[in-house]
Amino acid sequence: MPVYAWKGKTTAGEVQAGELTFETRDEAVSYLRRKRIITTYIRERSKPLSLSLKMPAKGVKTRELVIFTRQFATMVNAGLPLVQCLDILAKQSETAQFRSVIQNVMHDVESGSTLAESLQRRPHAFDTLYVNMVDAGEAGGILDDILQRLAGYLEAADRLRRKVKSALTYPTVVLTVAVGATVFMLVFIIPTFAKVFEDFGGELPLPTQIVMNLSDFLKGYWWALGAGLVATFAAIKRYYKTASGRMRIDRMLLKMPVLGVVLRKAAIARFTRTLGTMISSGVPILTALDITARTAGNKVIEEAIVATKGSIGEGETIAAPLRESGVFPPMVVQMIAVGEETGALDKMLEKIAIFYDDEVNVAVDTLTSIIEPIMIVVMGLLVGGMVVAMYMPMFKLINVVAG
């Protein structure tokens, strides 16, 4: 017999929530009416939510979703009906795309769907984590509290993503500039010197000859080099889409000096924050682990979480498979074990996430301080080396004339 989670108000205005077991939804509603309770929400709890995971659509920005979620929580806490909340939020949305999404959600809720069910129909804007937390909030009668947690989670996750992005952007930009300067010199500057050397005659120094050969190759076979780079990039991208390829590349990234430390700490912070937020919101542990694995962002971390899910299903602890994976530091495993023993796993996970947020900050600063002088040296060697190679024949000419 299905179980129905419900929320409503008494004639005195007191908010109540609970669960009822009836054959049909109408029977449950009739029972509540006889109890003089005005139902604001009722849903069969046995209906599972899909675990399809999709990225937010282009145009639905994280910041916009955070503002929507936080304002939604405030209005729900103030006692406004869901339809009225959604109507207000749709009218003040800054983008037409997100406004349309909110309006469609509002129409679904007006038609009798729960908020979680209507959000689930729009995975391009609301991912699985968002939907399951809203579902838990509706079932427990704490939707406003869950929405506040969601807003905090989204802000923290976006902040972490921007930190990692900044760590990867700096070396990429500097390397691009170095390569661009080198190509410019080889294509436009070196050929000018080549004509002078041809008129001069004689045997060129080895460094000068190497630079001129590189210039001739780049001018004559730039299309082959470009095609080779594109083909290599496409091959790596295709290989990364395979399970073994993604595992191999992600493992290699985690083992890289300095950068691997940033990626590992960011992955741990993401894992602990996501799992802690979902557990504290009342999402079942197996569902939370499944969603956390899908949002891990690294195949090695994902496999460790999947092993944890299997361990929980067999009645064991979370900490044991995490320890065996070798991915998570001993401190993280020990704190999770203590959280399991004390029944405060969600709070312990949140503490770990906060700690590793700070660790990511330190790691990003360290990466930047190490890469900056290395990139300067690399650029100096590339550009300076070519300049010296081009002037070596001139030094030789001066010596001949002086002699």
C-alpha positions in Angstrom: 0.0 0.0 0.0 1.5 3.4 -1.0 2.7 5.9 1.6 1.8 9.6 1.1 3.9 12.4 2.5 1.7 15.5 3.2 1.9 19.0 4.5 -1.0 21.3 5.4 -2.5 23.8 7.8 -5.2 23.5 10.4 -8.1 25.9 10.7 -6.1 27.7 13.3 -3.3 28.3 10.8 -0.9 25.8 12.4 1.5 24.1 9.9 1.6 20.3 10.1 3.2 17.5 8.1 3.4 13.7 8.1 2.8 10.5 6.3 -0.4 8.5 5.6 -0.9 5.0 4.2 -3.9 4.7 1.8 -4.9 2.9 -1.4 -5.3 6.2 -3.4 -4.3 9.8 -3.1 -8.0 10.8 -3.0 -8.5 8.7 0.1 -5.6 10.4 1.8 -6.9 13.9 0.9 -10.4 13.0 2.2 -9.0 11.8 5.5 -7.1 15.0 6.0 -10.2 17.0 5.1 -12.1 15.1 7.8 -9.4 16.1 10.2 -10.1 19.8 9.1 -6.6 20.1 7.6 -6.1 22.2 4.4 -3.6 20.3 2.3 -0.9 22.3 0.6 1.2 19.3 -0.5 0.7 15.6 -0.8 2.7 13.0 -2.8 3.2 9.3 -3.0 6.6 8.6 -1.5 7.1 5.4 -3.3 7.5 7.2 -6.6 11.2 7.2 -7.3 12.9 10.2 -8.9 15.0 9.6 -11.9 18.8 9.8 -11.6 19.5 11.3 -15.0 22.2 13.9 -14.7 22.6 16.7 -17.2 24.6 20.0 -17.0 22.6 23.2 -16.8 21.7 24.7 -20.2 23.6 27.5 -21.7 22.1 30.8 -20.4 21.1 29.5 -16.9 23.9 30.9 -14.9 24.9 29.6 -11.4 24.5 33.0 -9.9 21.0 33.3 -11.3 20.1 29.9 -9.9 21.5 30.9 -6.5 19.5 34.1 -6.3 16.3 32.2 -7.4 16.9 29.6 -4.7 17.6 32.0 -1.9 14.6 34.2 -2.7 12.4 31.2 -3.1 13.5 30.0 0.4 12.6 33.4 1.9 9.1 33.5 0.4 8.4 29.9 1.4 9.5 30.6 4.9 7.2 33.6 5.0 4.3 31.3 4.2 3.5 32.2 0.6 2.0 29.5 -1.6 4.4 27.8 -4.0 2.5 29.1 -7.1 2.6 32.7 -5.9 6.3 32.3 -5.1 7.1 31.0 -8.6 4.9 33.7 -10.2 6.9 36.4 -8.4 10.2 34.8 -9.2 9.4 34.4 -12.9 8.4 38.1 -13.2 11.7 39.3 -11.7 14.0 36.9 -13.6 16.6 38.7 -15.6 16.8 36.3 -18.6 13.9 35.2 -20.8 15.1 31.6 -20.8 15.1 31.1 -17.0 11.8 33.1 -16.8 10.2 30.6 -19.2 11.6 27.7 -17.1 10.1 29.1 -13.9 6.7 29.7 -15.5 6.6 26.1 -16.8 7.4 24.9 -13.3 4.6 27.1 -11.9 2.1 25.7 -14.4 3.0 22.1 -13.5 2.6 22.9 -9.8 -0.8 24.5 -10.5 -1.8 21.3 -12.3 -1.1 19.1 -9.2 2.5 18.1 -9.7 4.9 18.5 -6.8 7.7 21.0 -7.0 10.3 18.2 -7.2 8.4 16.5 -10.1 8.1 19.7 -12.1 11.8 20.5 -11.5 12.8 17.0 -12.6 11.2 17.6 -16.0 13.7 20.4 -16.6 17.1 18.8 -16.1 18.7 21.5 -18.3 18.2 23.9 -15.4 17.9 21.8 -12.3 20.3 18.9 -11.9 19.6 15.6 -10.0 21.1 16.9 -6.8 18.8 19.9 -6.8 15.7 17.8 -7.5 16.4 15.2 -4.9 17.0 17.8 -2.2 13.8 19.6 -3.0 12.0 16.3 -2.9 13.4 15.6 0.5 12.4 19.1 1.7 8.9 18.6 0.5 8.5 15.2 2.1 9.9 16.5 5.4 8.0 19.8 5.4 11.3 21.7 5.5 11.4 23.1 2.0 12.5 26.6 3.0 15.5 25.2 5.0 16.5 22.9 2.2 16.4 25.7 -0.3 18.7 27.8 1.9 21.1 24.9 2.1 20.9 24.5 -1.7 21.8 28.2 -2.2 24.8 27.9 0.1 25.9 24.7 -1.6 25.7 26.3 -5.1 27.6 29.4 -4.0 30.4 27.3 -2.4 30.6 24.9 -5.4 30.8 27.8 -7.8 33.5 29.5 -5.7 35.5 26.3 -5.8 35.1 25.9 -9.5 36.3 29.4 -10.2 39.4 28.8 -8.0 40.4 25.7 -10.0 39.7 27.5 -13.2 41.9 30.4 -12.2 44.7 27.9 -11.4 44.5 26.5 -14.9 44.0 29.8 -16.7 47.2 31.5 -15.8 49.7 28.9 -17.1 47.5 28.4 -20.2 47.6 32.1 -21.1 51.3 32.5 -20.5 52.1 29.4 -22.6 49.9 30.6 -25.4 51.7 34.0 -25.4 55.1 32.2 -25.5 54.1 30.0 -28.3 52.5 32.9 -30.2 55.7 35.0 -29.9 57.8 32.1 -31.0 55.7 31.4 -34.1 55.6 35.2 -35.0 59.4 35.4 -34.9 59.8 32.2 -36.9 57.3 33.2 -39.6 58.0 37.0 -40.0 61.3 37.9 -38.3 63.6 35.0 -39.1 63.1 35.1 -43.0 64.4 38.7 -43.0 67.6 37.6 -41.4 67.8 34.6 -43.8 68.1 36.9 -46.8 71.0 38.7 -45.2 72.7 35.5 -44.4 72.3 34.2 -48.0 74.1 37.3 -49.3 76.7 36.9 -46.7 77.5 33.3 -47.7 79.7 31.0 -45.7 78.8 28.4 -43.2 76.2 29.4 -40.5 76.6 28.5 -36.8 74.6 25.4 -35.8 72.1 27.2 -33.6 71.4 29.7 -36.5 70.9 26.8 -39.0 68.5 25.1 -36.6 66.3 28.2 -36.2 66.3 28.8 -40.0 65.3 25.2 -40.6 62.4 25.6 -38.1 61.3 28.8 -39.9 61.4 27.0 -43.3 59.4 24.1 -41.9 56.8 26.2 -40.3 56.3 28.4 -43.5 56.2 25.4 -45.8 54.3 22.8 -43.6 52.2 25.0 -41.3 49.0 23.2 -42.6 50.5 19.8 -41.7 51.4 21.0 -38.2 48.0 22.5 -37.7 46.3 19.3 -38.9 48.5 17.2 -36.6 47.6 19.3 -33.6 43.9 19.2 -34.3 44.0 15.4 -34.9 46.0 14.9 -31.7 43.5 17.0 -29.7 40.5 15.1 -31.3 42.2 11.7 -30.5 42.8 12.6 -26.9 39.3 13.9 -26.5 37.8 10.8 -28.0 40.0 8.6 -25.9 38.9 10.5 -22.8 35.3 9.6 -23.5 36.1 5.9 -23.0 36.0 4.5 -19.5 39.6 3.3 -19.5 40.9 6.5 -21.2 39.2 8.8 -18.7 40.5 6.7 -15.8 44.0 6.8 -17.1 44.1 10.5 -17.9 42.4 11.5 -14.6 44.8 9.3 -12.6 47.7 11.0 -14.5 46.3 14.4 -13.7 46.1 13.6 -10.0 49.7 12.5 -10.0 51.1 15.6 -11.6 53.3 17.8 -9.3 51.5 20.8 -7.8 48.6 20.8 -10.3 47.6 17.3 -9.2 47.5 18.6 -5.6 45.1 21.3 -6.6 42.8 18.9 -8.5 42.8 16.3 -5.7 42.0 18.8 -3.0 39.2 20.4 -5.1 37.7 16.9 -5.8 37.7 16.1 -2.1 36.1 19.4 -1.2 33.4 18.8 -3.9 32.8 15.3 -2.8 32.4 16.1 1.0 30.3 19.2 0.4 27.9 17.5 -2.0 27.5 14.3 0.2 27.2 16.3 3.4 24.6 18.7 2.0 22.5 15.8 0.7 22.7 13.7 3.9 21.8 16.7 6.1 18.8 17.4 3.8 17.4 13.9 4.3 18.3 12.4 1.0 18.9 8.6 1.4 22.5 7.7 1.7 22.6 5.4 -1.4 20.9 8.0 -3.6 23.3 10.7 -2.2 26.3 8.5 -3.0 25.0 7.8 -6.5 24.6 11.5 -7.3 27.9 12.4 -5.7 29.7 9.9 -7.8 28.2 11.4 -11.0 29.2 14.9 -10.0 32.7 14.0 -8.8 34.5 15.4 -11.9 37.2 12.8 -11.8 36.9 9.1 -12.8 39.3 8.0 -10.0 37.3 9.7 -7.3 34.0 8.5 -9.0 35.2 4.8 -8.8 36.1 5.2 -5.1 32.6 6.6 -4.4 30.9 3.8 -6.4 32.9 1.3 -4.3 31.6 3.1 -1.2 28.1 2.8 -2.4 28.5 -1.0 -2.8 30.0 -1.2 0.7 27.0 0.6 2.2 24.6 -1.7 0.3 26.3 -4.7 2.0 26.0 -3.1 5.4 29.5 -1.9 5.8 30.9 1.6 6.5 31.8 4.4 4.1 35.3 4.9 5.4 36.7 1.4 4.6 36.5 1.6 0.8 37.7 5.2 0.8 40.8 4.1 2.7 41.4 1.2 0.3 41.1 3.4 -2.8 44.3 5.3 -1.8 42.8 8.5 -3.2 41.6 10.1 0.0 44.1 11.3 2.7 44.1 9.4 6.0 42.8 12.5 7.8 39.7 12.6 5.6 39.0 8.9 6.0 39.5 9.1 9.8 37.1 12.1 10.2 34.5 10.3 8.1 34.9 7.2 10.2 34.4 9.3 13.4 31.3 10.9 11.8 29.8 7.5 11.1 30.4 6.3 14.6 29.0 9.4 16.3 26.0 9.8 13.9 27.2 13.2 12.8 28.5 12.3 9.3 26.9 15.4 7.6 28.5 17.8 10.0 31.9 16.1 9.7 31.7 16.2 5.9 30.9 19.9 6.0 34.0 20.5 8.2 36.2 18.6 5.8 34.8 20.6 2.9 35.5 23.9 4.6 39.1 22.8 5.5 39.8 21.7 1.9 38.3 24.9 0.5 41.1 26.7 2.4 43.6 24.1 1.2 42.6 24.7 -2.4 43.3 28.4 -1.9 46.7 27.7 -0.6 47.4 25.2 -3.4 46.3 27.6 -6.1 48.6 30.4 -4.6 51.5 27.9 -4.5 50.9 26.8 -8.1 50.8 30.4 -9.3 54.0 31.3 -7.4 55.8 28.2 -8.9 54.6 28.5 -12.5 55.2 32.3 -12.8 59.0 32.1 -12.7 59.1 28.9 -14.8 57.0 30.5 -17.5 59.2 33.6 -17.5 62.3 31.4 -17.9 60.7 29.4 -20.7 59.7 32.5 -22.6 63.2 34.0 -22.1 64.9 30.8 -23.4 62.6 30.6 -26.5 62.7 34.3 -27.5 66.2 35.0 -26.3 67.6 31.8 -27.8 66.3 32.7 -31.2 67.7 36.3 -31.0 71.1 35.0 -30.0 71.1 32.4 -32.8 70.3 35.2 -35.3 73.1 37.5 -34.2 75.8 34.8 -34.0 76.6 35.1 -37.8 76.8 38.9 -37.4 79.4 38.5 -34.6 81.3 36.1 -36.8 81.2 38.8 -39.6 82.5 41.5 -37.3 85.4 39.2 -36.2 86.3 38.6 -39.9 86.2 42.2 -40.8 88.2 43.2 -37.7 90.8 40.5 -38.4 
